[in-house]
């Protein structure tokens, strides 16, 4: 955000970003920017991840969305009891 406008917070507010992967450096300015990005994403209801591990897990899950099945807890419990 320190590089000028429009920046990522502007794009979030304009609805131009659907997913945020926001990792942070140990610089004070980067930490302040990171907080602004996270709070804006939250207020705009944009999904965000703050670690690469979390983002990778989400992406892996997205790759398999068509393969997902829904099971009730009762059905799973019944299968364990049998």
Beta strands, then each sheet from edge to edge (+ up, - down):
strand 1: 19-21
strand 2: 47-49
sheet 1: 1+ 2+
end
